[in-house]
Every structure is written in C-alpha cells, then in structure tokens.
Amino acid sequence: MVTEIRKFSDQIAFVVLRRVDAMMIMVDDCLQGTPPSRVVVGSALFSYLGMKFISVGTDFHHQLRNRGLLRIVFEAAKSLPILKDLVACEKAKLIAKLDKDLRKKIAAKPPRMIELPYDGLSSKEIMSEADCRRAKDTSHLMKASRMSGAVYMADQEHFDLLCSIYSSFVHANPLHADAFPSVTRMEAEVVSMTASLLGGCSATNPDVCGLMTSGGTESILTAIRATRDYMRVVRHVRRPEMIVAVSAHAAVYKAAEYFNIQIVRVPVDKDFRMDVDATARAIRKNTILIYASAPGYPHGVIDPVEKLAALAKKNGVCLHVDACLGGFVLPFIPSLNQTSSELFDFRAPGVTSMSADTHKYGLSQKGSSVVLYASALLRQYQYTAVMDWSGGLYISPSQPGSRPGGLIAQTWASLLHLGRKGFQMITKRICNAAVLLRAGISSIDGLQVLGSDVTMVVAWGSTDPLLDIYVVNDIMITKGWHLSVLHTPAALHMCITPANIECVPELLSDLKAAVDEARNSNDGCISGGKAPIYGLAGALPDRDLVGDILKDVQDLMLRHV
C-alpha cells in the first residue's frame, strides 16, 4: 500500500513539473526580444500588486473572522450617503432624548464649580459643600444596600479601622521603597496571603508571586500585557491573539485596544461556561492567552479552568483566571460542600496568571486588587526599565509610578482583621443567601435562574415572551433597587455582598410585585425608563452603531453631573 501511494505521488510530481516547465517555455517565448529593463520593472510591479492583493485578502479574512460578515456589510452600507444621513438623524434623536432626561436630573444646588476660586474656602465651607453633594448619593449602604455589588463592607468597626490605617499611611509611596519600607513590606504580605488562598506559596507552586494594583481592570490589563510581551520573546508571536468567552469581563476589550491584541471570542455552553471544544478549535499559532473566569461577572458561572489549563499547557499558551469576584470567596466554598472541588487556581497545571480584587470580597476600600503570576519570570514582563533617561536609572513594576501607600496599608489591615475564619463566615452567609434568592426567583412565574453554580452572583431572565425583563428592571428602579442589566440573553443579576445580604427577602418580594406590575402595564414600558434603550441595543445587528451610541451617552453622563 505504501509503495503504491509513493508511486502515485511521484506521478503527480512528474505531471506538475512538466506543466511548470511548459509554462516557463511559454513565458520565455512571450518575452523574447523584450528589453531586460522592462522585464525587471514588470516583475517588480507584478510582485508589488501580488503582495498588495495578498495583504488586502489577509486583512479581509481577519475582519471576516473577528467581526463577522454582517458587521462588515453594515459598515459598507452606512458609508452610502442616504443611509449615512438616516443613521445620523435617528442617532441624534435618541441622544437628544437622553440629553433631555439627564438634564432633568442635574442638581440646581449647589452650583457647579467650573474654575478655581480666587480665595481658598475655609474647612467649614468645604465640608458643607461636600455634604451637599453627598446628599445626592445612594444612602443606607451599610447592611441595607439595594445595589448589586458595588458596596461590600457591612461592619462599622472594620470600616473605621481601615479609615484609621489609611490616614496613618496616606503619605507613603511604594515607589520610594527606601523611604517607605513599611508599605512595601505590607504589599508583599498582601500578595503572599492572597497567593496562599489561590494555590500559591505551596510545595507545588512556591514561585507564585505578584503585585497590587488599583482594581480588577488594572490587574487584568497588567497580566495580559505581561503575557503579550512574554510570548513575543518566547514564542516570537508578532500578531497576538487571545481567546475569550462571550461572557468574559469587558476589561479584555480594553486590553485588546490598548495592547493591539486580536480578540477571538468563543461561545458558552448551555450552563454559560466557556466552551472547551470551541476554545480548542480557536487556538492558532498566534494565540498567546486563554482567558477564563472564576466566576464570570454576568451569570456567576465558573469556567472549566482545569480543562482549559490543560488545553493551554498542551498548546504552549498562557492561561489567565479572572478571580476578581471569586478570589476571596471560592477558596472557602469547598469546605461548605456547596460546589464541586474542580480546581480554578494555580493548583491546576497550566494556569499562568490570576487576578483577585481585595476591594470586593477582600473587604478593603476601593481601589485595591492583586495580580498574581506563576513565576517571577513572567512578572518581570510587567516591569518598565529605562536605562538612558537623563533623570537616572528608572524601574517601575506597574503602570502607575507613584501609588497610594494608604490603600496598600488598609488592604493589609483588612485581610489581617478578617482572617480565615472571617472569610469562611462571610462566604457561608453569601452562599445561603444565594440559595434563598435562586429558590425565590424560580418560584416566580415567568422568571428563570441562569447558570447552575451557587456563587455570589444570581442571574435570571424571562421565560414569558410577553414579559420584558428590562421593564421589570425599570419598575425595580422605582422601588429603589439598582440591579445589573445583561444582554444576550436579556437578563438581570444581583451580586450578593455582606452589605445587601439582609435585603434578599425584600428583593424577592419587590421582584414578584414588579413582574405582576410589568404584566399589567398598558403600554409595556415605564415613563422615563431605560427598557427601550436596552431593547434597542440588544436588537440592533450593527454593533458598531451601538458602540457609537454608547460613546455619545458617556459624553452626556460626563457633562450632566
């Protein structure tokens, strides 16, 4: 059999070579008598056009693969004058309506400060101005929060301790480690304590290390940038791609824009977990990173990190686990027998970096997070070293140079104050509240819980085609609730924190009433509500247009404050 295949292969090669030889003879006959200079110029021109054609074709292939045919068609259609004017007109109407709504909410008092006062205000005047502005903020946040996530602390003693520690170290800056060794030491201890919860600082993973950042987004950006530079050196990847689930945190899109990385999105399965088979098919020679969540922000679902890590290790790519929400909760769930023991951290071979927010369930003040790496070698790729600056030799381990030592100190204090026992108690209360909320939502006609993992995030959607979940949200807003709004599928979620645990029974009562009210509403919408906008954003197939609208809305929000 092998001999026959080899013979057949030789025959094909012989035929191909004869054809090529015949073509060369034909070209020679055509060019006979042609000046050499024309042959050279013609060859160069033909090569240039060929390369240009290949470049355009490659670019179109990338656009088609990453944006889809529909978005490319819409972009081309929008360039037509008649459609361009129509889209601009309709978008202007929508923005004008939003502008009108936001203007109504602008506080007449106090008057807005638009320039620096000539004479400085007294301490009493400044406190009065600050109190006047704070009066517009959401209140009753300690143990009575009606917000999804956002506020996590519910212990006044803990809060007062962190404020006191912060004020004691407010002048410290880890950039000047020789002058402020205290906060440098505290940062190292925070990183070590966090790593010990996530499979590091052990006999199997003694090299896990990291740094503190200002929040989850910076931790994610930092890890992705370090991975990009590492893979550029190790694997010589010049056009990097990272594979993310459609449920991955929005920070990955920031990273893609900032660091010129192509995002390859893969679907989730019926339980909203990252699809392992689709991920395997998406891996290519330019893949530098697989991005997993534990749990994901939209539905509170934990991606199959062990399987994804094995896939990453097999293909020689990195894997980042976004544990910004779960970093200080998931390590304490197995002991409560609330979920499976599948690994989600550095104990899973193949995990190269993680992010965990201390300012969420680490219960420290806002802007504090930790980024971890499997080795110091990978961490070095997040550093910036400047050797030829007239200001001297410069080395910075993070994106910002100066960093607030007070935030580092209060984070350190938070972890020490709570201890393992404190985190275990908080986790148990969160899981119990999640079970209660999931059961209560399942009992409401027309609603369905999304995802099967019992974590701090509980998401739900509508099973009734006549029940608009966004209208339900508008009604809940009138009742004082601030839920998180999701797309594809349309849904809402509540992120349970120590600050809102006690309000779960009230949430269920108001949610049932809101569903009944939405069903009985005449026009199917609430005056001043955002359901039409959410519905439009979800229904528009032109995602670039949705992005343009979002940018205009952001401008309005920054203007009308």
Phi, psi and omega per residue, in radians:
M1 nan -0.771 3.140
V2 -1.102 -0.703 3.140
T3 -1.101 -0.716 3.140
E4 -1.146 -0.720 3.127
I5 -1.123 -0.718 3.141
R6 -1.138 -0.694 3.124
K7 -1.124 -0.728 3.126
F8 -1.135 -0.684 3.121
S9 -1.118 -0.710 3.116
D10 -1.126 -0.655 3.125
Q11 -1.114 -0.754 3.128
I12 -1.114 -0.749 3.141
A13 -1.084 -0.687 3.132
F14 -1.111 -0.768 -3.141
V15 -1.109 -0.769 -3.127
V16 -1.095 -0.765 -3.130
L17 -1.122 -0.653 3.092
R18 -1.115 -0.724 3.128
R19 -1.121 -0.769 3.127
V20 -1.075 -0.750 3.136
D21 -1.088 -0.715 3.126
A22 -1.119 -0.703 3.130
M23 -1.147 -0.695 3.130
M24 -1.120 -0.686 3.103
I25 -1.110 -0.705 -3.136
M26 -1.134 -0.723 3.121
V27 -1.123 -0.733 3.120
D28 -1.048 -0.722 3.125
D29 -1.101 -0.706 -3.118
C30 -1.189 -0.610 -3.072
L31 -1.613 0.031 -3.121
Q32 -1.077 2.218 -3.130
G33 1.539 -0.113 3.116
T34 -1.347 2.324 3.124
P35 -1.005 2.457 -3.136
P36 -0.982 -0.629 -3.111
S37 -1.079 -0.662 3.125
R38 -1.209 -0.624 3.107
V39 -1.099 -0.760 -3.127
V40 -1.139 -0.850 -3.122
V41 -1.117 -0.732 3.132
G42 -1.107 -0.736 3.118
S43 -1.090 -0.749 3.141
A44 -1.112 -0.751 -3.138
L45 -1.130 -0.751 3.128
F46 -1.102 -0.707 3.119
S47 -1.129 -0.725 -3.140
Y48 -1.098 -0.822 3.139
L49 -1.113 -0.660 3.112
G50 -1.114 -0.766 3.128
M51 -1.147 -0.653 3.117
K52 -1.119 -0.756 3.136
F53 -1.089 -0.747 3.125
I54 -1.128 -0.700 -3.136
S55 -1.113 -0.793 3.122
V56 -1.119 -0.727 3.130
G57 -1.128 -0.726 3.114
T58 -1.127 -0.744 3.138
D59 -1.108 -0.736 3.118
F60 -1.114 -0.670 3.121
H61 -1.095 -0.746 3.122
H62 -1.129 -0.745 3.128
Q63 -1.097 -0.751 -3.123
L64 -1.138 -0.693 -3.106
R65 -1.225 -0.714 -2.986
N66 -1.694 -0.398 -3.120
R67 -1.937 -0.441 -3.135
G68 1.595 2.646 -3.098
L69 -1.101 -0.668 -3.069
L70 -1.080 -0.754 -3.132
R71 -1.175 -0.631 3.106
I72 -1.146 -0.735 3.120
V73 -1.101 -0.779 3.135
F74 -1.082 -0.710 -3.133
E75 -1.108 -0.720 3.117
A76 -1.167 -0.709 -3.122
A77 -1.149 -0.659 -3.107
K78 -1.168 -0.341 3.134
S79 -1.330 -0.267 3.081
L80 -1.179 2.346 -3.042
P81 -0.921 -0.782 -3.063
I82 -1.166 -0.715 3.120
L83 -1.295 -0.622 3.129
K84 -1.055 -0.786 3.126
D85 -1.174 -0.676 -3.129
L86 -1.140 -0.787 3.132
V87 -1.101 -0.782 -3.139
A88 -1.070 -0.693 -3.132
C89 -1.144 -0.816 -3.125
E90 -1.166 -0.657 3.126
K91 -1.166 -0.673 3.120
A92 -1.108 -0.662 3.100
K93 -1.101 -0.772 -3.133
L94 -1.114 -0.795 -3.128
I95 -1.142 -0.648 3.120
A96 -1.108 -0.689 3.115
K97 -1.134 -0.771 3.110
L98 -1.122 -0.678 3.115
D99 -1.056 -0.749 3.124
K100 -1.109 -0.746 3.131
D101 -1.115 -0.735 -3.105
L102 -1.235 -0.574 3.119
R103 -1.096 -0.570 -3.138
K104 -1.149 -0.455 -3.054
K105 -1.599 -0.089 -3.139
I106 -1.184 2.255 -3.141
A107 -1.296 2.217 3.108
A108 -1.224 -0.570 3.120
K109 -2.213 2.478 -0.065
P110 -1.323 2.782 3.093
P111 -1.084 2.550 -3.072
R112 -1.272 2.367 3.069
M113 -1.386 2.050 -3.102
I114 -1.967 -0.159 3.071
E115 -2.666 2.838 -3.103
L116 -1.179 2.249 3.121
P117 -1.147 2.585 -3.134
Y118 -1.160 -0.854 3.082
D119 -1.791 2.309 3.122
G120 -1.101 2.569 3.127
L121 -1.398 2.741 3.097
S122 -1.321 2.863 3.122
S123 -1.022 -0.708 -3.133
K124 -1.117 -0.742 3.136
E125 -1.138 -0.719 -3.129
I126 -1.139 -0.748 3.111
M127 -1.087 -0.657 3.120
S128 -1.148 -0.758 3.114
E129 -1.092 -0.738 -3.133
A130 -1.144 -0.749 3.133
D131 -1.099 -0.658 3.138
C132 -1.115 -0.701 3.123
R133 -1.275 -0.675 -3.122
R134 -1.163 -0.388 3.141
A135 -1.068 -0.392 -3.138
K136 -1.477 -0.194 -3.094
D137 -1.294 2.801 3.027
T138 -1.120 2.322 -3.076
S139 -1.912 -3.118 3.123
H140 0.981 0.865 -3.073
L141 -1.529 -0.460 -3.090
M142 -1.455 1.852 3.128
K143 1.267 -0.056 -3.139
A144 -2.345 0.503 -3.101
S145 -1.234 2.398 3.055
R146 -1.910 0.380 -3.141
M147 -1.789 2.513 3.006
S148 -1.339 2.053 -3.111
G149 1.090 -2.424 3.040
A150 1.143 -0.977 -3.135
V151 -2.011 2.222 -3.019
Y152 -2.063 -0.486 -3.029
M153 -1.457 2.369 -3.119
A154 -2.337 0.156 -3.095
D155 -2.001 1.984 -3.082
Q156 -1.106 -0.686 3.131
E157 -1.095 -0.751 3.104
H158 -1.086 -0.764 3.127
F159 -1.041 -0.827 -3.122
D160 -1.118 -0.670 3.117
L161 -1.073 -0.804 -3.106
L162 -1.142 -0.686 3.109
C163 -1.100 -0.711 -3.133
S164 -1.148 -0.793 3.134
I165 -1.109 -0.716 -3.140
Y166 -1.030 -0.831 -3.101
S167 -1.115 -0.506 -3.135
S168 -1.269 -0.429 -3.090
F169 -2.085 0.327 -3.044
V170 -1.110 -0.416 -3.115
H171 -1.514 -0.226 -3.009
A172 -1.328 2.602 -3.121
N173 -2.510 1.971 -3.102
P174 -1.141 -0.191 3.046
L175 -1.064 -0.559 3.120
H176 -1.851 1.271 -3.028
A177 -1.100 -0.529 -3.135
D178 -1.230 -0.507 -3.141
A179 -1.538 -0.502 -3.098
F180 -2.249 1.126 -3.132
P181 -1.144 -0.340 -3.109
S182 -1.082 -0.899 -3.082
V183 -1.288 -0.483 3.057
T184 -1.121 -0.731 3.095
R185 -1.166 -0.719 3.123
M186 -1.082 -0.711 3.118
E187 -1.072 -0.786 3.128
A188 -1.061 -0.647 -3.126
E189 -1.271 -0.647 3.059
V190 -1.079 -0.805 3.134
V191 -1.065 -0.769 -3.128
S192 -1.122 -0.763 3.132
M193 -1.118 -0.697 3.129
T194 -1.167 -0.779 3.141
A195 -1.070 -0.629 -3.119
S196 -1.136 -0.437 3.099
L197 -1.419 -0.357 -2.984
L198 -2.040 0.602 3.023
G199 1.503 0.092 3.105
G200 -1.720 -3.136 3.113
C201 0.957 0.632 -3.141
S202 -2.188 3.067 -3.122
A203 -1.116 -0.566 -3.115
T204 -1.488 -0.452 -3.123
N205 -2.329 1.070 -3.082
P206 -1.288 -0.247 -3.042
D207 -1.634 0.002 3.134
V208 -1.061 2.274 -3.079
C209 -2.573 3.124 -3.142
G210 3.082 -2.819 -3.136
L211 -2.649 2.876 3.041
M212 -1.598 2.637 3.100
T213 -2.312 -3.070 -3.086
S214 -1.507 -0.112 -3.113
G215 2.888 3.095 -3.081
G216 -1.043 -0.720 -3.126
T217 -1.076 -0.772 3.125
E218 -1.149 -0.666 3.102
S219 -1.063 -0.779 -3.137
I220 -1.152 -0.805 3.124
L221 -1.054 -0.759 -3.104
T222 -1.089 -0.787 -3.127
A223 -1.140 -0.700 -3.115
I224 -1.203 -0.715 3.120
R225 -1.134 -0.739 3.109
A226 -1.088 -0.701 3.122
T227 -1.128 -0.744 3.126
R228 -1.013 -0.847 -3.097
D229 -1.197 -0.626 3.102
Y230 -1.113 -0.816 -3.114
M231 -1.229 -0.433 3.070
R232 -1.151 -0.679 -3.119
V233 -1.401 -0.789 -3.024
V234 -1.372 -0.763 -3.062
R235 -1.908 -0.033 3.115
H236 1.036 0.651 3.124
V237 -1.436 2.106 -3.097
R238 -1.846 -0.363 3.097
R239 -2.142 1.303 -2.960
P240 -1.178 2.536 3.065
E241 -2.261 2.542 3.012
M242 -2.247 2.477 -3.079
I243 -1.715 2.179 -3.130
V244 -2.317 2.658 3.030
A245 -1.374 2.773 3.107
V246 -1.105 -0.277 3.141
S247 -1.641 -0.009 -3.093
A248 -1.093 2.646 -3.096
H249 -1.060 2.580 -3.096
A250 -1.048 -0.325 -3.139
A251 -1.046 -0.450 -3.134
V252 -1.156 -0.519 3.126
Y253 -1.295 -0.588 3.007
K254 -1.075 -0.826 -3.133
A255 -1.034 -0.722 -3.139
A256 -1.085 -0.737 3.126
E257 -1.203 -0.801 -3.068
Y258 -1.164 -0.701 -2.949
F259 -1.939 0.210 3.058
N260 0.976 0.933 3.100
I261 -1.999 2.355 3.131
Q262 -1.448 2.225 3.108
I263 -1.549 2.320 3.028
V264 -2.025 1.961 -3.061
R265 -1.636 2.415 3.082
V266 -2.120 2.713 -3.099
P267 -1.323 2.995 3.003
V268 -1.874 2.806 3.138
D269 -1.459 -2.981 -3.080
K270 -1.118 -0.366 3.099
D271 -1.698 0.190 3.099
F272 1.226 0.362 3.042
R273 -1.606 2.633 3.120
M274 -0.997 2.262 -3.081
D275 -1.320 1.992 -3.076
V276 -1.176 -0.768 -3.125
D277 -1.108 -0.727 3.108
A278 -1.138 -0.628 3.104
T279 -1.128 -0.753 3.126
A280 -1.049 -0.711 -3.139
R281 -1.218 -0.433 -3.069
A282 -1.462 -0.236 -3.106
I283 -1.226 2.261 3.119
R284 -2.356 -3.110 -3.069
K285 -1.141 -0.412 -3.138
N286 -1.645 0.041 3.133
T287 -1.214 2.223 3.106
I288 -1.943 -0.385 -2.962
L289 -2.703 2.453 2.903
I290 -1.908 2.329 -3.049
Y291 -1.968 2.051 -3.139
A292 -2.039 2.805 -3.102
S293 -2.178 2.488 -3.137
A294 -2.548 1.471 -0.108
P295 -1.630 3.065 3.078
G296 -1.366 2.604 -3.123
Y297 -1.077 -0.787 -3.006
P298 -1.101 -0.891 -2.958
H299 -2.089 0.051 3.125
G300 1.198 0.435 -3.075
V301 -1.693 2.445 3.132
I302 -1.635 2.089 3.113
D303 -1.139 2.707 3.138
P304 -1.276 1.322 -3.000
V305 -1.058 -0.734 -3.117
E306 -1.012 -0.806 -3.122
K307 -1.195 -0.695 3.138
L308 -1.192 -0.649 3.118
A309 -1.148 -0.716 3.098
A310 -1.099 -0.681 3.109
L311 -1.123 -0.758 3.133
A312 -1.111 -0.784 -3.126
K313 -1.113 -0.713 -3.136
K314 -1.081 -0.635 -3.064
N315 -1.715 0.065 3.079
G316 1.218 0.550 3.090
V317 -2.040 2.921 -3.117
C318 -1.556 2.823 3.081
L319 -2.392 2.157 3.086
H320 -1.833 2.364 3.073
V321 -1.909 2.036 3.074
D322 -1.458 1.714 3.086
A323 -1.940 0.589 -3.139
C324 -1.026 -0.696 3.082
L325 -1.442 -0.714 -2.951
G326 -1.660 -0.099 -3.013
G327 -0.983 -0.581 -3.107
F328 -1.982 0.284 3.085
V329 -2.123 -0.925 -3.066
L330 -1.008 -0.630 3.128
P331 -1.065 -0.341 -3.082
F332 -1.833 -0.013 3.136
I333 -1.353 -0.735 -3.110
P334 -0.959 -0.639 -3.135
S335 -1.169 -0.295 3.129
L336 -1.674 -0.006 3.140
N337 1.004 0.659 -3.107
Q338 -1.708 -0.251 -3.083
T339 -2.679 3.044 3.141
S340 -1.233 2.878 -3.094
S341 -1.683 0.380 3.129
E342 -1.076 2.352 -3.061
L343 -1.245 2.503 -3.140
F344 -2.298 0.024 -3.008
D345 -2.198 -2.705 -3.057
F346 -1.167 -0.177 3.056
R347 -1.218 -0.342 3.081
A348 -1.486 1.942 -3.136
P349 -0.986 2.226 -3.124
G350 2.031 -0.327 3.071
V351 -1.290 2.175 -3.083
T352 -1.915 -0.371 3.109
S353 -2.714 2.742 3.129
M354 -2.531 2.771 3.021
S355 -2.295 2.402 -3.130
A356 -2.496 2.206 -3.075
D357 -1.552 2.029 3.049
T358 -1.318 -0.379 -3.133
H359 -1.522 0.106 2.976
K360 -1.803 -1.751 -3.059
Y361 -1.457 -0.010 2.921
G362 -1.373 -0.151 3.048
L363 0.983 0.652 2.965
S364 -1.760 3.021 -3.119
Q365 -1.279 2.799 3.133
K366 -1.138 2.488 0.198
G367 -1.946 1.472 -3.087
S368 -2.577 2.255 3.134
S369 -2.691 2.968 3.139
V370 -2.292 2.338 2.997
V371 -1.962 2.321 -3.077
L372 -2.105 2.593 3.100
Y373 -2.239 2.663 3.136
A374 -1.233 -0.345 -3.130
S375 -2.668 2.759 3.101
A376 -1.176 -0.481 3.117
L377 -1.060 -0.802 3.125
L378 -1.177 -0.660 3.133
R379 -1.070 -0.584 -3.103
Q380 -1.055 -0.425 -3.122
Y381 -1.340 -0.041 3.006
Q382 -1.679 -0.103 3.134
Y383 -1.358 2.771 2.985
T384 -2.188 2.078 3.133
A385 -2.003 2.242 3.119
V386 -2.074 2.053 -3.031
M387 -1.747 -0.407 -2.985
D388 -2.069 0.560 3.127
W389 -1.534 2.433 3.136
S390 -1.148 -0.293 3.106
G391 -1.438 0.005 3.117
G392 1.928 -3.121 3.081
L393 -1.224 2.371 -3.054
Y394 -2.328 2.307 3.046
I395 -2.387 2.271 3.112
S396 -2.310 2.281 -3.095
P397 -1.468 -0.101 -3.021
S398 -2.480 3.042 3.130
Q399 -1.121 -0.858 3.020
P400 -1.342 2.667 3.040
G401 -1.465 -1.331 3.058
S402 -1.237 2.467 3.094
R403 -2.361 2.565 -3.090
P404 -1.270 1.977 3.125
G405 -1.128 -0.484 3.130
G406 -1.074 -0.659 3.126
L407 -1.191 -0.679 3.097
I408 -1.110 -0.784 -3.095
A409 -1.120 -0.749 -3.113
Q410 -1.257 -0.490 3.044
T411 -1.168 -0.788 3.070
W412 -0.985 -0.785 -3.138
A413 -1.126 -0.664 -3.116
S414 -1.097 -0.806 -3.120
L415 -1.133 -0.709 3.133
L416 -1.186 -0.653 -3.090
H417 -1.200 -0.656 -3.105
L418 -1.412 -0.818 -3.101
G419 1.133 3.050 3.137
R420 -1.043 -0.733 -3.110
K421 -1.077 -0.715 3.129
G422 -1.107 -0.760 3.118
F423 -1.161 -0.639 3.097
Q424 -1.093 -0.752 3.141
M425 -1.134 -0.757 -3.137
I426 -1.130 -0.746 3.140
T427 -1.092 -0.729 3.130
K428 -1.076 -0.749 3.130
R429 -1.139 -0.704 3.139
I430 -1.120 -0.786 -3.134
C431 -1.125 -0.729 3.113
N432 -1.093 -0.731 3.117
A433 -1.152 -0.645 3.128
A434 -1.134 -0.731 3.105
V435 -1.078 -0.766 3.120
L436 -1.090 -0.782 -3.109
L437 -1.167 -0.736 -3.141
R438 -1.095 -0.746 3.139
A439 -1.160 -0.718 -3.132
G440 -1.133 -0.731 3.130
I441 -1.156 -0.709 -3.139
S442 -1.092 -0.424 -3.120
S443 -1.490 -0.144 3.138
I444 -1.530 2.127 -3.114
D445 -1.057 2.194 3.103
G446 1.744 -0.133 3.134
L447 -1.982 2.647 3.141
Q448 -2.484 2.289 3.089
V449 -1.281 2.427 3.139
L450 -1.835 2.311 -3.141
G451 1.510 2.626 -3.061
S452 -1.900 -0.212 -3.118
D453 -1.314 2.346 3.093
V454 -1.574 1.702 3.097
T455 -2.256 -2.889 -3.097
M456 -1.292 -0.294 -3.117
V457 -1.795 2.211 3.068
V458 -2.088 2.077 -3.103
A459 -1.995 2.580 3.119
W460 -2.594 2.652 3.110
G461 -2.308 -3.083 -3.108
S462 -1.739 2.383 3.038
T463 -1.759 -0.074 -3.124
D464 -1.773 2.026 -3.124
P465 -1.005 -0.418 -3.124
L466 -1.578 -0.048 3.140
L467 -1.860 1.883 3.139
D468 -1.457 2.010 -3.089
I469 -1.130 -0.458 3.125
Y470 -1.293 -0.549 3.028
V471 -1.175 -0.700 3.063
V472 -1.003 -0.732 3.125
N473 -1.106 -0.746 3.113
D474 -1.032 -0.684 3.117
I475 -1.183 -0.702 3.113
M476 -1.108 -0.580 3.082
I477 -1.095 -0.717 3.120
T478 -1.136 -0.350 3.117
K479 -1.632 0.066 3.062
G480 1.683 0.120 -3.115
W481 -1.640 2.566 3.075
H482 -2.169 1.521 -3.133
L483 -1.577 2.838 3.096
S484 -1.578 2.349 -3.083
V485 -1.759 2.282 -3.081
L486 -2.032 2.784 3.082
H487 -2.152 2.793 3.003
T488 0.731 1.241 0.086
P489 -1.537 2.813 3.096
A490 -1.069 2.213 -3.071
A491 -2.862 3.018 3.035
L492 -2.213 2.770 2.976
H493 -2.528 2.753 3.067
M494 -2.128 2.136 3.071
C495 -1.661 1.961 -3.043
I496 -1.388 2.267 3.114
T497 -2.288 2.903 3.073
P498 -0.985 -0.445 -3.092
A499 -1.387 -0.345 -3.110
N500 -2.111 0.068 -3.110
I501 -0.966 -0.781 -3.049
E502 -1.205 -0.219 -3.115
C503 -1.660 0.012 -3.095
V504 -1.032 -0.803 3.100
P505 -1.025 -0.679 3.115
E506 -1.185 -0.637 3.089
L507 -1.049 -0.796 -3.138
L508 -1.094 -0.718 3.129
S509 -1.109 -0.802 -3.137
D510 -1.210 -0.582 -3.139
L511 -1.165 -0.742 3.105
K512 -1.090 -0.741 3.120
A513 -1.135 -0.663 -3.135
A514 -1.155 -0.663 3.102
V515 -1.116 -0.779 3.111
D516 -1.091 -0.726 -3.129
E517 -1.162 -0.683 3.136
A518 -1.132 -0.649 3.123
R519 -1.198 -0.558 -3.058
N520 -1.630 -0.071 -3.140
S521 -1.200 2.471 -3.045
N522 -1.221 -0.865 -3.043
D523 -1.729 0.023 3.079
G524 1.315 0.247 3.080
C525 -2.620 2.858 -3.108
I526 -1.903 2.334 -3.133
S527 -1.013 2.227 -3.140
G528 1.408 -0.010 -3.115
G529 -1.341 2.922 -3.096
K530 -1.813 0.106 -3.127
A531 -0.970 -0.777 3.137
P532 -1.053 -0.613 -3.125
I533 -1.239 -0.816 3.109
Y534 -1.061 -0.735 3.139
G535 -1.110 -0.719 3.122
L536 -1.121 -0.785 -3.117
A537 -1.092 -0.624 -3.140
G538 -1.336 -0.490 -3.054
A539 -1.568 -0.460 -3.103
L540 -1.145 2.121 3.115
P541 -1.295 -0.372 3.135
D542 -1.471 1.634 -3.077
R543 -1.215 -0.471 3.093
D544 -1.141 -0.641 3.092
L545 -1.144 -0.707 3.080
V546 -1.051 -0.724 3.112
G547 -1.090 -0.716 3.104
D548 -1.099 -0.703 3.128
I549 -1.132 -0.732 3.124
L550 -1.054 -0.683 3.118
K551 -1.144 -0.687 3.088
D552 -1.151 -0.683 3.109
V553 -1.120 -0.707 3.112
Q554 -1.078 -0.695 3.079
D555 -1.035 -0.762 3.135
L556 -1.104 -0.732 -3.124
M557 -1.135 -0.611 3.110
L558 -1.309 -0.468 -3.128
R559 -1.410 -0.736 -3.027
H560 -1.731 1.282 3.116
V561 -2.102 nan nan
